[in-house]
Amino acid sequence: MSDEPSSPKRAPLPLAAWSAQERAHIRGVITDIDDTLTTEGRLAETTREALQALTQAGLSVLAVTGRPVGWSLPHLSGAQAWPVLGIVAENGAVALKATTDGQIQRWYRDSAATRNAHWQRLQSALADIEAQIPGARRSEDSVGRETDIAIDHSEHHRLRPQQIEAVVQRLRAHGLRVTVSSIHINAWLGEHNKWIGACWALRNWLQRELADELNQWVYVGDSSNDEVMFEHIPQSVGVANIARFLPGLAHTPRFICQAEGGAGFAELADALLQVRAPASSAPPTAQHEKMRQG
């Protein structure tokens, strides 16, 4: 299959409309993190169980996020490490993967020299935003960022839609690429994005070309910064809280869950596990068992 985007603007169908035949072809899940995997900033136990069940059923799960390297690292090590293939952080700029001995490997798309040059421009733009747009503040996870900047609009500080648009336009005037997630306005230099980062990670880690097997992958997200994934991956899903972003999206997910956040992700996992259960020994998630009984 060629690397061509799917058709634009459509009303998402209920997840229940996704055919069993199409679901049976899925071999991997690519997911956003904030407000998709997490609920109010936390990974619920039912969502962790859903991740584990997908992995045990033989599906690869890759997380792709606008969150920084420093924020992502703790989720890949220790007793509470998430059962994922890895995390592509900072909107495609950095790939993180745990090794068998518990270490975490990092891959950067740009050289150290390029990153250093970009960093100077990014910090200048960030200082300008905070100085010129009342209420605009850098995200509290900024200390862990290595290749981008982020302005908080809904995590710890609130910005009105007009303020968000003013930040976006000023960042673009600095020559930056900009995207808006459910919590942050992210900006960076370079051609990478979530789609490019996902392709890069799967090529390096699994020797698989995402663009050639789009019918074998599903993407799930919740906001504007997932639009590039909805555009390229036909089997795309939005958790229910994406509803507030749909009017502004040119490319929408094909399906939408009934539940929000992590519960919506578990709903998607259940839909995939239902068609694999006869050939898999993976235990059902709590949500899956509840739906089966009810």
Secondary structure, 3 states (H helix, E strand, C coil): CCCCCCCCCCCCEEHHHCCHHHHHCCCEEEECCCCCCCECCECCHHHHHHHHHHHHCCCEEEEECCCCHHHHHHHHCCCCCCCCCEEEEHHHCEEEEECCCCCEEEEECCCHHHHHHHHHHHHHHHHHHHHHCCCCCECCCHHHCCCEEEEECCCCCCCCHHHHHHHHHHHHHCCCEEEECCCEEEEECCCCCHHHHHHHHHHHHHCCCHHHCHHHEEEEECCHHHHHHHHHCCCEEECHHHHHCHHHCCCCCCEECCCCHHHHHHHHHHHHHHHHHHHCCCCCCHHHHHHHHC
